Amino acid sequence: MVMRESLGGCALIVGERDGQRVYLANWNEKWHAWSWVGGHKRDDESFRECVVREVHEELGLDPATDYTVAERELKRLDNVAMSASAGAVTNYVLVWFAVQLAPAAIARLADNTQVRWLTEREIIDLHTADGQPVSSTMLKLIETLGPSS
């Protein structure tokens, strides 16, 4: 029997607030949690192309002027878990790329209630300071990258 596979590209968007590193998260309505900006890779695109598309779709930003995606992947994680939506054991392959936002794009996102800058502590605790849930996928990457400096 062949295991179900889910391929996805994710954006690692890092900022700074009050002298500490923060990570841009997007509200995932399906999971009811904050998670990385990203999504499922289409068959006809590379992981990097997936990230370019997902940042555009989820944040409403223009790839020509609002952000750049690194040419090389930052991290790849393979994780076998039960998919709640598919009801099947799934091998998740997630590939992260560093994404740099232009200052004007950061300013425009300030009013977007579907995005939020999370501290490392919020990600480790799996909930925001005001009690909203954070996806464990965010924690997996933070643990892999190691503590911020």
C-alpha positions in Angstrom: 0.0 0.0 0.0 1.3 3.4 -1.0 1.3 6.1 1.7 -0.5 9.3 0.9 1.9 12.3 0.3 1.4 16.0 0.7 3.9 18.4 -0.7 4.0 22.0 0.3 6.1 25.2 0.2 6.3 27.6 3.1 7.7 31.1 3.5 10.0 32.0 6.4 9.4 35.7 6.9 11.3 37.1 9.8 11.1 40.6 11.3 12.1 42.3 14.6 9.9 43.8 17.3 11.2 45.3 20.5 14.7 43.8 19.9 13.5 40.2 19.4 12.9 38.1 16.3 9.3 37.6 15.2 7.9 35.4 12.5 5.0 36.2 10.1 2.1 33.8 10.5 -1.1 33.5 8.6 -4.5 32.4 10.1 -5.3 29.0 8.7 -9.1 28.7 8.9 -9.1 25.0 8.2 -6.8 24.3 11.1 -8.1 27.1 13.3 -4.5 28.1 14.1 -1.8 30.5 13.1 0.7 28.9 10.7 3.3 29.6 8.1 2.4 31.4 4.9 2.4 28.6 2.4 0.4 25.8 0.9 0.2 22.8 -1.3 2.6 22.5 -4.2 1.0 22.0 -7.6 2.3 19.3 -9.9 3.5 21.8 -12.5 5.6 24.1 -10.2 8.8 23.9 -8.1 8.7 24.3 -4.4 10.1 27.9 -4.8 7.4 28.7 -7.4 4.8 27.4 -4.9 6.1 29.8 -2.2 6.0 32.8 -4.7 2.4 31.9 -5.5 1.3 31.3 -1.9 2.7 34.6 -0.7 0.9 36.4 -3.5 -2.4 34.5 -2.8 -2.4 34.6 1.0 -0.9 38.0 1.6 -2.1 39.8 -1.5 1.5 41.0 -2.3 3.0 41.5 -5.7 6.1 39.4 -6.3 7.5 42.0 -8.7 7.6 44.8 -6.1 6.6 43.6 -2.6 8.8 40.6 -1.8 11.7 38.4 -2.9 12.0 34.6 -2.4 15.5 33.1 -1.9 16.7 31.0 -4.8 17.7 28.1 -2.6 15.6 26.3 -0.1 16.3 27.0 3.6 15.0 23.8 5.1 13.1 20.6 4.1 11.1 18.6 6.7 9.5 15.3 6.2 6.9 14.3 8.8 4.6 11.3 8.9 1.3 12.2 10.6 -2.4 11.5 10.4 -4.3 13.9 8.2 -7.4 15.0 9.9 -9.0 16.2 6.6 -8.1 13.1 4.6 -8.4 10.6 7.4 -5.2 8.9 6.3 -1.6 8.5 7.4 0.3 11.1 5.3 4.0 11.8 4.6 4.2 15.6 4.6 7.1 17.1 2.7 7.4 20.8 3.5 10.1 23.0 2.0 10.8 26.5 3.4 12.3 29.4 1.6 13.4 32.7 3.2 11.2 35.6 2.0 12.2 39.2 2.3 9.4 41.8 2.4 9.7 45.3 1.1 9.1 48.0 3.8 6.0 49.2 2.0 4.6 45.6 2.0 5.2 45.3 5.7 3.3 48.5 6.3 0.4 47.3 4.2 0.2 44.1 6.2 -0.2 46.0 9.5 -4.0 46.3 8.9 -4.5 42.7 7.8 -6.2 40.7 10.6 -5.3 37.4 8.9 -1.6 37.8 9.5 0.3 38.3 12.7 3.9 38.5 13.8 4.6 35.8 16.4 7.4 35.7 18.9 9.5 32.6 19.4 7.9 32.1 22.8 4.4 32.1 21.3 5.5 29.5 18.8 7.1 27.3 21.5 4.0 27.7 23.7 1.7 26.8 20.7 -0.5 29.8 21.5 -0.4 33.5 21.2 -0.2 35.9 24.1 -4.0 36.4 23.8 -4.6 32.6 23.7 -5.1 31.8 20.0 -3.7 28.5 18.9 -0.4 28.2 16.9 0.2 25.2 14.6 2.7 22.7 15.7 4.3 22.9 12.2 5.6 26.3 13.2 7.3 24.7 16.3 8.9 21.9 14.2 10.8 24.4 12.1 11.8 26.6 15.0 13.2 23.5 16.8 15.1 22.5 13.6 16.6 26.0 13.1 17.6 26.4 16.7 17.2 29.3 19.1 17.3 32.8 17.7 20.3 34.9 18.5 
